[in-house]
Amino acid sequence: MSRHLPFFSEHADHEAAADALTVSGLCHHYGNRPSLKDVTFSINRGERVAVVGPNGAGKSTLFQLIAGILEPDAGTISIYGHRPARHFCIAYVVQRSQVDWSFPVTVSDVVMMGRAGEIGPLRRPGRTDREKVDRSLADVGLYELRNRRIRELSGGQQQRMFIARALAQEATLMLMDEPFNGLDFQSQRAILDIIDTLGERGVTILVATHDLDIAARRFERVLLLNTGMIGIGPAAELFTAGRIQAAFGQHSHTIQLDDGLLIVQDSCCSGGNPPDA
Amino acid sequence: MIWTGLDIWIVVTGALHAMACALLGNFLVLRRLSMMGDAISHAVLPGLAVGFLLTGSRENIPMFVGAAVAGVLTALFTQSINRIGRVDESASMGVVFTSLFAVGLILIVQAADSVDLDPGCVLYGAIELTPLDTIKVAGLDIPRAAITGMVSLGLNLAFVLLLYKELKISSFDPALATSAGFHADLIHYLLMIAVAATTVAAFESVGSILVIAMLIVPPAAAYLLTGRLGIMIVWSLVIAILAAAGGHVAAITVPGWFGYVDTTTAGGIGVVAGLLFAAVFLFAPRNGLVSRMVHRGLLSLRILEEDILGLLYRARESGSMPEPGLDRESVRSSLLAARPAFRFALGHLAMTRHVERTGTAMRLTEEGMQRARSLIRDHRLWESYLHDVADVATDHVHMTSEKLEHITDAVMRDELEAETRAPERDPQGKTIPRP
């Protein structure tokens, strides 16, 4: 019997010479409202890139297009030389607020879900799958908690569980949507350290965040997005008063200091406008 | 009540259909699609009627095909109205299934003149009559409805076992399902077809109203009993069997106690399923209302006891402890405790020999002194930690420590001592007692 039924597709082979991810002229609309306008960039293998922009900038839309969950209105996406959808090699980690934490599964159940593509339909996980799950859990320091219910985990642990799932999936392209939201400093650092390790192992990582400081300090390049693309490059070159203003508008203020740019962000309310404006 | 062989077949038939429904219901509940079961079980009616009118017979196959088509249409219409028309999902479901149900009703009423398809029978079922319509299998007279139930349960078991992984993933994380190479939507529609077919299979015996109960109530109760999907499914099957057996027994016995004749078994099964859910809701070991209340009650009792011990300790420490002890009423009012709770806590403290009561006063025993010392130690270590390590302002540390002292266990205490290097005095200069 063929391992895959017609409605389950094979994983596409990677082209040796292709970039991990190439996006060109990407557009997407929700109804009449454009969510992404003419976005073009490419990412090397093993690179760690922060995708930065205010709320509603299209960060999640971009990730869903790359993961093949949404279809673009125009433009192309190429992952290791192939179009998106049905790539087992993509791990898309949604925002924690979008997960049903009361779902009756344990930590290792969720990590095992990462093996599903490789196991194929109508089959059950085998010993190698279980070993890979255990190893992934150990890699992110959650092995001891593997039999816990997912809702008993802290925010940082929940995020690490999804990283373990990406490891079990043997993903080579990881998309993480706002992984630092609502986490304390320690947990943020733990996740950043794991991301660094993954980068060393050759995993390409895109992390959506609105934290400019984390983006500048811990990522090789930053993609600045606000529906349209504002720029991509190392933070030191990319972050200028003009571009920050273009991305965050009234919600940011930049001050030029001797040793760099001081950016004050305001993620609440009317930003820089007086309350009654 | 007279228990006969027929009753056994009624229970078996009911249990088979109940289990077939409950099996799929687990995934409806987890996908927050409980009302979809309701919608489909109503909307299959026109499918049944059309299948029936086209062939003019009550043959199973055309009716199943009609029902499956209607089931898929319900899911499809609901989804399109929701996505394209931007109508809320439950509202679009309400529109679709009521309209389809009404069409079905008209068709059946029109057809009823020429054929024997009874609307009442479709709604309420006639499980009591099923043992009379038998088929000979291997020399045994087996009711047709029981065979339908077996086939239905068997197919659903195969469906869930084969696609367990896929059902689980697409329910929990549809995005992952898509990137893992199978379409979450496809699984969704397969599930909807299975629900429609199961519903039709169960109609004849239990009726469409009870089908909804069987789809949702056992899985909802099972959900409260466990945190693992596999175990939840097993529990839902057990509850389905209990409801079927209990429901029939109740239907033929309970009315007799009040001088009435037997009532409908379908109704009995529905009521017993509801009662089973209520029992789980109240008494489930972890999530039950009663166990949560008991847990909360015990916790606040322990906190009150510890506050009493702490207050007595501090009074003794400051040298303001009169003979033969502190006045109980003034302790109560300074802790702002309710009288019954205070009396209960004090009774428990006296019983465990932490305090002794003389007249209207009370004081710590040696044992109470020891426990109070360790409580105060925790409190003041927390104050030192918050002040020295976490850099919290002095006037804020007391209230936080007041809460933390009640939840400090041995491991936390060791870590606190290591972090604060176990000082002699707290930030306010008070002695930190040694255990």
Interface residues (C-beta under 8 A of the other chain):
Chain A: H4 F7 F8 S9 E10 H11 Q64 A67 G68 I69 A85 R86 H87 F88 I90 A91 Y92 V94 V99 D100 F103 P104 V105 T106 D109 V110 M113 G114 A116 G117 I119 P121 L122 R123 R124 P125 R149 R165 Q169
Chain B: L30 L162 L163 K165 E166 K168 I169 S171 F172 D173 A175 L176 A177 T178 S179 A180 G181 F182 H183 L186 Y223 T226 G227 R228 L229 M232
